[in-house]
């Protein structure tokens, strides 16, 4: 989809939202008036904007550059200007609490317009706003349009299971499209992004709003009808999905996670962020088996139509039961009833992925499919072949006696569910683990995951896991203290590849090796850079 968008369009949009504080150094009220009264200003406002970015390396002729980021340096702005950006938008640290809406005279406007035009001749036009986070969705929608009106977008949030559920939906929708002559669906997940043009490993669970709009635009231009995306608490809290409407959304579960000074100060803030999903959904489904039901149901009133799913409550609109696992193959029955526009059903389903833990995610996918009106035959066929790269991937030694499981599990809830599943399916096996915790955030995980590992594993190897700008030795030492306090044996090997290799040498035929946290990711965040590394799956394949 292509649109002609000008500098004036962005100024008008930001002004309408009460975000604009000044243009070219002049107060917003004088500047806006000048665009309509000064001929030179009209010409300046009519300049085409050909792209939007906050990455100075992507800036080019005709770009609108957004100034943002904890690691922003003025040199980035200078680089964007040298690359012929036509304007830039940045946050005003001295912005008043309310917008200045005073009336200005024609003379004031003309004087302001002349000053802006004189300044613009020698430099890139500067546009200042009171909140850059709130401005970015306005900028994205102004440039691309309201894309979720034309693209069917599915949004999934929860403390665990987002990636798996997103991939279940991807397989279901791809089968549906293949059966009806449509294109492969798009996805934005914590694992990878695909939009018909871009196919890449992802850095964020939910992309920044401008990338998200680019993905949606690419999907529409590629003839794609559906996009499934994970929606993180950070994305909801910091306006990364503002303006995006989900045709169907899922609230999977809630546990205590992402509590830190740079994420959520407490559980209440974390939950409140997650609950914002309902304000973005035309239809939604809720897991009745998770905690905080009263608050979830109250927040869901923001959504016009809501259904429920459960494995424990038979009153749910989609109820899963008779769960079985044999040699890693999971089957279960699901009954659906009284779902608007969808026939009642009671059918057996099979999963293409390992672990009864994934039945909850499958019920969410079935519920989402019902909300979208996807025929049941494609729901069944999609789930039967669905696999999530790096998610509960099981690897065997050549003699089939030693087992390693690679997963993206990274918080208390996902660890607990994993060990619960393994205890049920492999009651006689011992467990060994290689894991770490990220730097600078989610500090509670160090105690939670260390304690769980110490309780369930005969030996733990603690290693790096995107330590970023924090001291990796300090992180690992903290985790080790909690492993030992829970009665576990452990050692520290900082290099993740070497840690996995060492663990494999320690395995015997009665041991399952658990490798959580990184799945098939091929990068480690060390400092402020992402360094290419072999994935956990690759190391296991090569060495086991």
N, C-alpha and C positions, 0 to 999 in steps of 0.2 A: 504494500500500500504506500503510495507516495502522496505527499501533501506539500503545498507551497506555504512556508511558514516564515514570518519576518520577525525582526527585532521587536517591532511594535506589538506583535501577537503575544510575545512573552511578557512584555511590560504590562499589557492590558490584563493578561491572566494573573500575574502576580499581584497587580493592583486590585483586581476584583476579589482576591482572597485575603486582602489586607496584609500581605507579606512585604510589599515594596516599601522601602524607606527612602531611597534616593537613586537618582540616575545621573551619571556624569558629575557627581558631587553636589547636585541640586536636590532639594527636598522633593519627594515623590509627587506631591500635589502640583508644584510648579512645573516639574518635568513632564507629567502626563498632559497638563494643559498646553505646554509648549509644543507637544507632538501634533496637536490639532490646530495650532495658531501660527506656527513659524514654518515657512516653506522648506527651509533647510532641514528642519527637524523632521518634517514629513518624509523627506528623502532619506534621512538617516534611519527612520523607523521602517522604511520600505525595503531595507537591505535584507536579502534572503539569508536565512540560517540553514546551512546544509547538513549540520550534524551537531550532536550534543555529547559531551564527555566530561569526565573529571580526571581522566588520565592524559597528562600532557604529551605522552608519546603518541596518542591517537589524535591530537589536535591537528587541524589542517585548515586550509582556506575556507572561510565561511562557518567555522565552528563556534558554537556557544560553549564556553569552558566554565565548569562549576568548580569552585574552590572548596574543598572539603578534605577531611581525613586527619587523624591524629598525627600522622607523620608528614603533613603538608609542609613544603618549603616554598618560599617566595620564588625560588628559581623555577619551580614547576609552572607558575603563572607566567614568568618571563619567557619560558620555552614555548608555552601555548601562544603567547602574543607574537613571538618571532615566527611561529608557524602560521601566522595570518588568521588567528581567531578573530571574529568580528566583535565579540563582546564576552564579558565574563560576569558571573554571578557569585557573590560571596556574602557571608553573614556579617551584619553590622553589629559590632560589639556594644555600640552606644545607642542601639535602637530604643525608642520610647516604648512603653508598655502597650500603648494603643496607636493605631494608625493616625497620621496627620491628614485630616480630611478638610482642612480649612479652604475657603474660597480664595482664589488669587485673581488679581486683576490681569487684564491683557498685557499691560506694561510689564508686570512682574514676570509673566510667562514668557514674553518675548526676550526679556533680559536673560532669564534663565536659559532659554533656548539658544541664544547666541553664545553664552558661555559653554554650554554643552557641546555645541557644534565646533567651537574653536578647540576645545579639549579633544574631541573625537578625531580631529584632523591629524593630531600628533600621537594618538594612542588608541588602544582598544577601549571601547565603551564599557564603563564599569556600572554594574547594576547591583545595588545593595538590598538585602532582605533581612527581616528580623529573625528568621529561623531557616537555615539552609536545609535541614531535614524535611521540613514541611514544604519547602519550595521545590525540592527535587521531583516529587510526584506531579506537581503542577507543570514543571518544565517538561517532564516526560510525556504527559498527556497532551500538552500544547503541541509538541513536535509530532507525536505519532497518532493522536486521536484516541478515542475511547475504544481500545482494541478488544476488551473482553465482551463488548456487545456483539462482536463478529466471530470470536473464537470461544469455544466451549472450554472453560478452564476449571479444573478440579483442584481444590486446595485441601491439604492434609496436615494437621498439627497433632502433637502429642509428645510426651517425654521419650517414648520409645516406639519403634515400629513404623516411623514415617517413610523411611526408604523402602522397606519391604512392601508396605501397602502401595506406595507409588509405583513400584515395579509390577505388583499384581495388577494394578489398573492399566499400566502400560501394555501388558500382555493381553488383557481383556479387550482393550480398545483397539489394539493392533489386529487381533483376530476379527473383531467386529468390522473394522475398516477393510480388511482383506476379503471378508465375505460379502461386502456391499460395494466394493469398488472404490474405497477411499484410500487416503494416504496414511502411512505409518504415523502414529501419534507423537507429539512432542513431549519432552519431560525436562523439568528443572528439579534436580534432587541434590542431596548431599554427596551423591556418588558421581553423577555426570549430568551434563546438559546436552540436549539434542533439539534442534528447532527446524530441521530441513536444510539449514545452511551450515550452522555451527554444530560440531560434535566434539566435546571436550570434557576432561575431568574437571569437576567443580572445586572451587575454593571455599564457597559459602553454602550453607544449607539452602538459603534463599538468596538469589542474586540481589544486588542493589537495584533500585527501581528502574534506573535507566537501562541497565542490562536486561532486566526483565521485560521491559517494553520492546527492546530490540529483539529478544527471543520471540515474543508474541508476534511482532511485525514480520520477522523472518518466516515464522510458521504460516501466517496468513498468506504471505507472498509465495510460499511453497505449496499452497493448496491443502494445508493441514487443517483438520477440523477440531482436534482435541489436544489439549495440553494438560498434563498432570504435574503438580508441583508440591514440594514440601514447603510448609510455612512455619518458620521458626518463631520462637517467642521474641527474638531480637528483631525480626522482620516486622512483626506486628507492633512492637513497642516503638520502633524507630521509623515508622512510616514507609517501609520498603514495599508494602503492597497497597498503600493508600490509592484509591481510584480503581483498583482491580476488583471486579465482581466475580465470585466463584459460582458457576452454575450448580455445583454441589461441593460441599465441604464435609470433612470428617474430624471429629474430636475423639482421638484414640484413647488417651489415658493421661494421667498427671502424677508426677512424682517430684520430689525435691531435687532440683538440679539447676545449674547455671546461676548459683547464688554467689555473687561477688560484687566488688565495688564498680566494675566496668560492665556488668551484665544486669542482674537483678539484686537489689539490696536485701530482699527477703522473699520467702515463698509466696506471700500475698501478691507482691509485684509480679512475680513469675506467672502465677495463675491468672491474674488480671490481664496480662499481656496475651496469654493463650486464648482467653475468652473473647478477645476482640475479633477472633475469626468469624464469629456468628454475624457480626455487623457487615461482613463482606459477602455473605452467602445468600443466594436465592433459595437454596434447599440445603439441608444438613443432616448428618447422622451422628448419634452420640452412643458411646459405649457405656452401657449400664453397669459394667463390672468394675469401673474405676472409681476412685474416691472423689469427694467434693461434688456429689450429685446435685445437692440443692443449689449450689452456686452455678454449676454448669447448666442446669435446667432453667434457672432464672435468666442467665445470660443468653440462652438460646431463644428467648422471646424476641430478640432482635432479628431473628431469621423467620421468613414467612411460613416455611414448612419444614418440620423436623421429624425424623424417625429414629428409632433406637435399635441397637443390636446387643446381643449378650450370649454367653455360654451358661449363665447361671439363672437368669430370670426369664421364665417362659412367657411372660407378658410382652417381651420385646417384639418389635415388628419383624426383626430377623433374629431367629433363635438357632444357635448351633448346638448340636448334641451328638452322642455316639461317636466320639473322637477315638480313632485307632491309629496305631503306628506299627508297621511291620517292616523291619530291615530298612528303616529310614523313609519309607513311603507312608505318607499321612493321608487318611481319608476321614470324612465326617459327613454328617447330614446337616442340612440347614432348612429351616421352615420360614417362609416369608408370608405375611398376610396383611391385608388392609393398607397396602402402600398405593398411594394415589397414582393411577394410570399404569399399574403393573399387576399382572395376574398373580394370584396366590400360588405358592409352590411348596413342595416338600421333597427335596432331591438330595442325592449323594454327590459329594464333591471330592476330588482328589487334588493334592498339591504337588507341584513339580519341584518343591524345595523341601529340605530336611527340617524336622522339628515340629512337634505339636504346639510349640510356642507361637507358631505362625497362623494358627486357626483364628486367633483374635484379629489379625491383620486381614485374613481372608474374609471374615464376616464383615469387616469394614468395607472391603472392596465389593463384596456382593451388595451391600447396602448402597454404596455410591452408584453402582451400576444400575440398581433399581431406580434410584432418583433420576438418573439420566435416561432411563428407558431402554437400556441395552438388552437385547433378547437374551434369555437365560442360556441358550445354547453356546453363545460366545463367552459368557461368564464362566461356564464349566470348562470349555476348551482352553480359555486363557489361563485359568488357575492351574490346570493340569500340566501346563508346560512352563509356567512362570518360574524364573530364577532371577535372583538379585545378585549382581556381581559383588563378591566379597561379603555377602550376607549369608551366614550359616552355611558356608561352603565346606564340604567334608572331603578330606584327602586321605588316601590310604597308602601304606607302604606296598611294595610290589607283592609281598606275601599276604597282604590284606589284614595283618595282625595289629599294626600300629595305626592310630587314627589322629589326625590333626584337623581342627575346626577353626576356620578363619571367619571373623565376624567384625562388624562395626560397633558392637556393644561398647558403650563408653560411660554409662552411668549406673547408679545403684539399681534402678528398676530393671534395666536390661540384663545386668549381671545376675540378679536374683532369679529372673525368669529363665535365663540360660541354664544355671546350675540345677534348677528345679526340673527342667526338661531332660537334662543329661542323666540325672539321678533316676528318672522314670524309665528312660530308654536304655541306659547302660548301667544298671544297678551294681554290677561287679567291677566296674572300671575305676581306676585311680585317676586323679586329675592333676595336671601340671599347667602352669600359665606363664605367658610372657606378656607384660603389659606396662603401661605408664599412665601419666596424666598430663594434660596440657599446662602450659605456663601462663600465668597472669589472669586466670579465670577459674571458675568452678572449683574453688579450693576445697570444698567439702568432699569432693570425690576422693581425695587422697586418703582420708580416713575411711570413707565408705567402701571404696574398692579394695583398699589394703586389708580391711577387716574381712570382707567377703572372701578374698583370695586366701587369707590365712585360715579361714574356717573350712574351706572346701578343697584346697589343693595340698598335695604332699610337698610340692616345692614351687616357689615363684621366682621368676627372673624379672627384675624390674628394669625398665629401659626407657628410652626417649619416646615421646609422643607429642610432637609439635610444641616443644618447650618455649619457643619464641624468644623473648627477651629476658626470661627468668633463668636463673642458674639451674641447669639440668641436674647437677649433682645434689643440690638442695632438694629439688622435687623428689628425686628417687630415694634420698635418705629419709624424707618424711614418710613416704609410702612404706618403706621397709620397716620403719618403727611400728606402724599399724599392723603390718603382716605378722611381725614377731609377737606383738601384744595379743593377737588372736590365736597364738599357738602355732603359727606357720613357719616353715623354713624358707629362706630367701637369699638371693645374691643380686648384686647390681652389675649389669653390663650395659653401658651407655649406648653403644652402637647397636641399633635395632636388628640389623642383619646378623651380626655376630651373636646377639642374644638368642635369636631363633635357632641358629645353627647349633649353639651350645645345648639348647633345650632338646633338640632332636637327638643329639648324642646321648642324652640322659634318659630317653624314653625306653621303656620295655614293652612287651606285648600286652601288658595289662594297663597301659597308661593312655589316656587321651590328652593331647596337647591342645590347649585353648589359646588362640591368638586374637584377642579382641582389640578394638579401637581403630584400626587402620584399613582393614579389609583389603581392597585392591588399589588403594591410593598409592601413587608413585612419587609422592613428595613429602618431605619433612620440613616443618617451619622451624628454622634455626635462626635466631635473631629476627630480623625483619624480612628475611629472604626465604623463599621456598626452594629447597635443594632436591634435585632429582635423586630418587633412591629406588631400589627394587621393591615391589609390593610384598606384603607378607605372604600372599598366595604364591608369588613367583619363587620366593625363597624356599617355601615348603615343597613346591613341585621339584625344584632342583635338588633338594637335600634329603627329602623323605623317601 
